[in-house]
Amino acid sequence: MERLCAFIGLGIMGKPMAKNLLAKGFDLFVSDVNVDAIEEVIKAGAESKSLSEIGAECDVIFTCLPSGEVVQEVLFGDGGVSSTIKKEVIVVDHSSVTPEQAKYCGNRLKELGVYFLDAPVSGGEPKAITGELAIMAGGNEDVFNKLIPCFEAIGSSATRTGDVGSGSVAKLANQIIVNLSIAVVSEAMVFVEKAGADPNLVYEAIRGGLAGSTVLDAKVPLMTSRNFQPGGKISINHKDITNVLSSAHKMDIPVPLTAQLYEIMQTLKVMGCMDEDHGAIVKYFEMLADVEVGSKFKK
């Protein structure tokens, strides 16, 4: 795919995604508010450009930004991408936003003759670094197919989920499952610790059975070793769960477990845990039980 690309948003996910595109031979312009992040990606072969320059010069524009509001500002604000964008350009938003926000961006860009995919990702920083993200994309099928070489550079799977907005629906469903799974694993490991058993041994005993899961394998070792360096911050996941509740309420979809998870995250916010990995959800259950997972059984 010989097209000039751009990547806007070089955060915990965007930076390694941009690096993987460069490693696969894509010519890449980049933009971010973090100068250090820009410099790091420039060393990998990128070139820094303004938003308006990206709009005027690029054929494919990727964004990976903190919120839907930031995406809209980058695309449609003063001096933003759309101020200079050409017809037939493809904009791919990897941010986690609401379906409504994705549709808004898609409709406004369509008026300019620009294609849009909402294509959030799953896998956290570790999979972003290794280029093994799962990509869920909503938008035109032909446009999706054109981008497969790009998706193969950053992910191990890319699935078109339907029209614009459906990618964000898939992402929110993913976040419901992932974060509630972490909460369930947390509750179970606190139960194990308080009951006097070794969480590491119990984990080994159950991981091969029906309770086994990617979340179990990813998070229990971090909980027992007390390693909460963020692969996916609670703050980002809190934002996603907020988006779930907002979207669900607008569509009259009851989400009682997700609502409870939101309150758990609100408590963790008060506890000052928002910049930690979402495996630190365990700290909420530890607080309730007055115990720390892994404290009695150090490896």
Secondary structure, DSSP 8 states (H G I E B T S, - for coil): ----EEEE--STTHHHHHHHHHHTT--EEEE-S-HHHHHHHHHTT-EE--HHHHHHH-SEEEE--S-HHHHHHHHHSTT-GGGT--TT-EEEE-S---HHHHHHHHHHHHHTT-EEEE--EESHHHHHHHT-EEEEEES-HHHHHHTHHHHHHHEEEEEEEESTTHHHHHHHHHHHHHHHHHHHHHHHHHHHHHTT--HHHHHHHHTTSTT--HHHHHHHHHHHHT----SSBHHHHHHHHHHHHHHHHHTT---HHHHHHHHHHHHHHHTT-TTSBGGGGHHHHHHHHT--TTSS---
